[in-house]
Amino acid sequence: MKDDELYSNVHERLISGDPIASSELAGKAWKPLLDALKKRFPNLTESEYIFDAVSDALLSYIKRPTQFDPSKRGLFGFLLMAAEGDLLNALAKNKRRRMKETSMDTVALNEIRGKEDIETTEEDSKEAQHLETKINKLFKDTEDREAVALLLDGERSTQVFAKVWRVDHLSFKDQTRLVKRHKDRIKKVLLRHGEDLHGK
């Protein structure tokens, strides 16, 4: 069966509620979509953004296959367009976040520089020590503590976190999956104890 016929067949089965059509689609389209996005965005080949974009595009379509109109384009082209759109949106969102953080950091740094009182430096040091103590209590594993430091520093690279959690020997797909799982676990802990971490 040719690719176009296969995708058309899977789409019809999804519409009719076939329970295994979604897994067949993922198995068929996953790697080609990844490869296509990596070719279009060669500077992001090792980024989790591409993995997330393909995942979101597939999941969105599988949840609502009627959004695809076969009269306009092929299913693979539709999925690739959706994945690329998700990727560009994620990149734009991250850029806005970084610009906001940079702006806030600049304001905070200027405020600190503008204060000559030695007590301010001591307070900053005490705050840093307090934060480190709380983190050490929340996370017993050295790897988790190192990962928290990276997260708080704004690090996003999957490869960096993969080395921390010693899964960098796995395939990029497995690295991304495990790193995301660990990061989600850590973020939940940080969110639960956010106020306590800052001593409020």
C-alpha positions in Angstrom: 0.0 0.0 0.0 1.4 3.4 -1.0 1.9 6.1 1.7 -1.0 8.2 0.4 -3.4 5.3 0.4 -2.2 4.2 3.9 -2.7 7.7 5.4 -6.1 7.8 3.7 -7.0 4.4 5.1 -5.9 5.4 8.6 -7.9 8.6 8.5 -11.1 6.8 7.5 -10.5 4.2 10.3 -10.0 7.0 12.9 -13.2 8.6 11.8 -15.0 5.3 12.2 -13.5 4.8 15.7 -11.0 2.0 14.9 -9.0 1.6 18.3 -5.7 0.6 16.6 -5.6 3.2 13.9 -4.0 5.9 16.1 -1.1 3.6 17.0 -0.6 2.7 13.4 -0.5 6.3 12.4 2.0 7.2 15.1 4.3 4.3 14.0 4.1 5.4 10.4 4.3 9.2 10.7 6.4 9.7 13.8 9.9 9.5 12.3 9.2 11.0 8.9 7.6 14.1 10.7 10.7 14.4 12.9 13.0 14.1 10.0 11.1 16.7 8.0 11.1 19.2 10.8 14.8 18.6 11.5 15.5 19.3 7.8 13.6 22.5 7.9 15.1 23.6 11.2 18.7 22.2 11.2 19.7 24.3 14.2 17.0 22.5 16.3 17.8 18.9 15.5 18.7 18.1 19.1 16.0 20.2 20.7 13.0 18.9 22.5 10.9 21.6 20.7 10.8 19.4 17.6 9.8 16.3 19.6 7.0 18.2 21.4 5.7 19.8 18.1 5.4 16.4 16.4 3.8 14.9 19.5 1.3 17.7 19.8 0.4 17.6 16.1 -0.3 13.9 16.2 -2.2 14.0 19.4 -4.3 16.9 18.3 -5.3 15.2 15.1 -5.9 11.8 16.7 -8.3 13.5 19.3 -10.1 15.3 16.5 -9.5 13.7 13.1 -12.4 15.7 11.5 -10.2 18.8 11.5 -8.4 17.3 8.5 -9.9 18.0 5.1 -8.7 15.4 2.5 -9.8 17.6 -0.4 -7.2 20.3 0.5 -4.0 18.2 1.0 -2.6 14.9 2.1 -2.7 13.8 5.7 1.1 13.9 6.1 1.3 17.4 4.7 -1.4 18.4 7.1 0.4 16.9 10.1 3.7 18.5 9.0 2.1 21.9 8.7 0.5 21.5 12.1 3.7 20.4 13.7 5.6 23.3 12.1 3.0 25.7 13.4 3.2 24.3 16.9 7.0 24.5 16.7 7.0 28.2 15.6 4.5 29.1 18.3 6.6 27.4 21.0 9.7 29.2 19.8 7.9 32.5 19.8 6.5 31.9 23.3 10.0 31.0 24.6 11.5 34.1 23.0 8.9 36.3 24.7 9.5 34.6 28.0 13.3 35.0 27.7 12.9 38.7 26.8 10.6 39.2 29.8 13.1 37.4 32.1 16.0 39.4 30.7 14.1 42.6 31.3 13.2 41.7 34.8 16.8 40.5 35.6 18.2 43.8 34.2 15.9 45.9 36.4 16.8 43.8 39.5 20.5 44.0 38.7 20.3 47.8 38.3 18.5 48.1 41.6 21.2 46.0 43.4 24.0 48.0 41.8 22.3 51.2 42.8 22.4 50.2 46.5 25.8 50.7 48.2 24.7 49.4 51.6 26.8 46.4 52.5 23.7 44.9 54.3 22.0 44.3 50.9 24.8 42.0 49.8 24.6 40.1 53.0 20.9 39.7 52.6 21.3 38.4 49.1 23.9 35.9 50.4 21.6 34.8 53.1 18.7 34.4 50.6 20.9 32.3 48.4 22.0 30.1 51.3 18.3 29.7 52.4 17.3 28.6 48.9 20.1 26.1 48.7 19.3 24.6 52.1 15.6 24.3 51.2 16.5 22.6 47.8 18.8 20.2 49.5 16.0 19.2 51.9 13.5 18.8 49.1 15.8 16.8 46.8 17.9 14.0 48.2 19.5 12.9 44.9 22.6 14.8 43.7 21.3 14.6 40.1 18.0 16.2 41.1 19.8 19.1 42.9 22.0 19.7 39.9 18.9 19.6 37.6 17.1 22.1 39.8 20.1 24.5 39.6 20.0 24.2 35.8 16.2 24.8 35.7 16.5 27.9 37.9 19.3 29.1 35.7 17.1 28.8 32.6 18.7 25.8 31.0 16.5 24.0 28.4 18.8 21.7 26.5 17.7 18.0 26.6 21.2 16.9 26.2 22.4 18.8 29.2 19.8 17.3 31.5 20.3 13.8 29.9 23.9 14.0 31.1 22.8 15.0 34.6 20.4 12.1 34.9 22.9 9.8 33.1 20.6 8.8 30.2 22.7 10.4 27.5 23.6 7.0 26.2 20.0 6.4 25.1 18.4 7.4 21.8 17.3 11.1 21.6 13.7 10.0 21.7 14.2 8.1 24.9 16.4 10.9 26.4 13.6 13.4 25.7 10.9 11.2 27.2 12.9 10.5 30.4 14.2 14.1 30.8 10.7 15.5 30.4 9.4 13.0 33.0 12.1 14.1 35.5 11.7 17.8 34.8 7.9 17.5 35.3 8.5 15.7 38.6 10.9 18.4 39.8 8.7 21.3 38.7 5.8 19.9 40.6 7.9 19.8 43.8 9.1 23.4 43.2 5.6 24.7 42.5 4.3 23.0 45.7 7.0 24.6 47.8 7.5 27.9 46.0 6.5 30.1 48.9 8.5 28.1 51.4 11.6 28.2 49.1 11.6 32.0 49.3 10.9 32.1 53.0 7.6 33.8 52.7 
